[in-house]
């Protein structure tokens, strides 16, 4: 989906990673949020017809299930449990976006990069993440040279290796120590959908 597209289908991600990317008029881009197996693409359309404000980019191939947005709205009118699950997910995503606003304004690139790698690693079920420096720079709204410097620092400390478009997480404890507090603050909030009873 591209910005301003009508959301006619809602996707429930079973595996893989998708980035919601905000695009600027000058061509720059930055990741607004990341969706993995805990998440939903196009969730805004479960209540009312909606357009997306972001571009969805598959970071890592996977599988998802889809439901027509119109059908989802019909189901939600009949199911209190479904409304609770969807509203819980939306609230968790809103909390993540609020935290990210502060994070992007205050925290260093290395701390944000560490947080980003942890979040991707949580969703990948694999120590190896196939990501180029250019891709990471776009996701983080930064320059490739700055991402490279942050990666070099993390490699020197034994947290990761980064060669030829492959980031390998070697030591999560070091990575967690390097990440900003926002990783811990939002960890688990986006998967609130899976913890709702009923």
N, C-alpha and C positions, 0 to 999 in steps of 0.2 A: 504494500500500500504506500501511496505517496501523499504528501500534504494536500489537504482539501478533497481527497477522495471520500466519497460516501462509504461509511462502514456498513456493508451489506452482509458481511460474514464475521462471526466471532470465532477465534481459534483458541483452543485449549491445548497448550504445549505439553506434550508427553516427554519429549527428549529434544536436546539441542539447545541452542542459545540464539535469541533474537534481540537486537538492539533497536530501541526507539530513538531515532536520530533527529535532532532539531537542525534545520537548515537555515542559514543566514542569506540575505540578499547578495552579499559579497562573495558567496561560494563557500564560506567556512561552515563547518558542521561540528556538532558535539553530541555525545550520547546523553539523552535525557534520562533514560532508565534501561535496565536490562531485564529480559524475560527468559526464564528457564522453565523447568517442569512444574514450578509452583505457579506459573503465570498464565495470563490471558491476554491475547492481542485483540484490540477492538472492544474492550469491555465497556467503554462509554456508551455503546449502542444498545446495551441490554435494557435501558430505561426509556430512551427516546431516540429517534433517528438522529445520527450524528455524523460529522466529518472528522477525519483524523487531522491532527496538526503536525504530525511527524512522519518521517519515512521509516519503515520497518526493514531492517537489514539482517539477514541470517548470518550470524557469526560462525555457527557450527551446525552442520546438517543434523536433522532429527525428524521427529514425527509429531503430528498434532491432529486433534479432532476438531471438526468444524460444525458450526450450527448457524443457520441463517439468522441474522440479527432480528428480523421480523418474527421468526418462530421463537427466538429466545424471549422477546418481549411478551409474546402470548403465554409462554410457559411461566414466566415470572408473575403474571397476573393471577395465576392459579396456584402457585407454590410459594408459601411463606418461607420454607427452608431454602429454596433457590434464591429468593430475594436477600435473605440473610447472608448466604455464602457470597453472592456477588457484591453486596454492599460492604462486607468485611474485606474482600479483596481490594475494592476501590479505596476504602479507608486506609488500608496498609500501603497501597501505592501512593496515595496522597502524602502519607507520613514520610515515605522514602523521598519523594520529590521535595518536600519541605526541608528535609535534612540535607539533601544534595545541594540546594541553593546556598546554604551556609557553607557547606564543605567546599564548593567550587570557589567561593569568595575568600575563604580564610586559609585553607590548608595547602601545603606545598604540593607540587606535582608528584614528587616521590611518594608522599603519603597517599595521595589520591590514586596513583598508579598501583600501589600495593593493595589498596582496598579493591580496586577494579579487578586485579588478578585473583584475589581471594574470592570475589563474587563469581567470577567466571569458573574458577576451580570448583566451587561448591556445586555448580550446575553441570559441569562437564563429566564427572565421574572418571576423570583421567588426569594424570599429572601433566600431560602434554597438551598445550593449547596452540593451535595453529593460527598465529597472528603476526602480521608484519608490523614493522615500526610505523609505517605510514598509516595503517589501519588504526593502531593504538593511538597515534597522534590525533587522528580525526575523532576517535571516541572520547579522548580526554580534552579536546579543544586546545591542543598544544602544538609545539614544533617537534619535528622528528629528532632534532639534536637534543632537545630537553628530555624527551622520552629515552633516547639512547643513554644520556647521562644518568638518569634514574635507574635504568636497567643495569648499567655498569656498576653502580653503587650496590644494588641488590645482589649482583653476581659476586662481587668482592666479599660480601658478607655471607655467601653460601645459601641464599634464599632461592635463587633461580639460576637456570642457564638460558641464554637467549641467542639462538643462531639460526640464520636462514629461515625466518618466519616461524620458528618454533620456540615457544616459551615453555620450559619444563620447571614445574614447581618441585624444588628439592627439599625445602624445609618450611613448613607452614608456620611454625612457631616464630621464626625470624621474620617471615612476611607479616604475620599478625602484629609483631612488635613494631614493625615499620609503618603499618597502616594507621590512618587517622582513626579517631574514636568513632567515626561515622559507620565503620564496618560493624562494630559491635552494637551500635545504637539501632541500626536497621536490620541486622541479621535476624531472620525469622519473621519480620513483620510482613514481608510480601507473601509469605507462605501461610498467612493467617487463614486463607481459604481452606487449607487442608486440616485445620484444627477446630472447625466449627462443628458443634454437635447438631445432629438432626437433619 
